[in-house]
C-alpha cells in the first residue's frame, strides 16, 4: 500500500500497491509472466513460480535477518491458504554460503510437509 501511494499518490489502495509491486518485480528483479493482484500474497490470483521467488530472494538477501527463524535452520516465510502451503527463504549450507529455496505445494498436505521438503533439500546441499 505504501509503495502504491508513494508512486501513484494518495490514497493508498490495493490496486496501486499491486501496480507498484508489479513494476518493481518486472524492472528491478526481472520477472516476466507473473501476476500480482494483492501485494501481501493473500490472493489465489497472485501467480509466481518457485524460480521467480528464488530470484526475488537474491535481491532480499542483505535483509534476510528480518525473516523469522523457522525450525532452527531456516530464515523463511510461510504462507498458507486452503489447499496451498509454502515455505520460502534461506538456510546456511555450512561452508559459509547461503542457499535460497522456495517450496510451493497445492492440494491437501500435512501441516509439516513444507518443512519435510525443505529438510530433504537442505540435507542434499549440506
Buried (B, 14 or more C-beta within 10 A) or exposed (E): BEBBBEBBEEEBEBEBBBBBBBEBBEEEBEBEEBEBBBBEEEBEEBEBEEEBBBBBBEEBEEEBEEBEEBEEBBBBBBBEEEEEBBBBBBBBEEEEEEBBBBBBBEEEBEEEBBBEBBBEBBEEEE
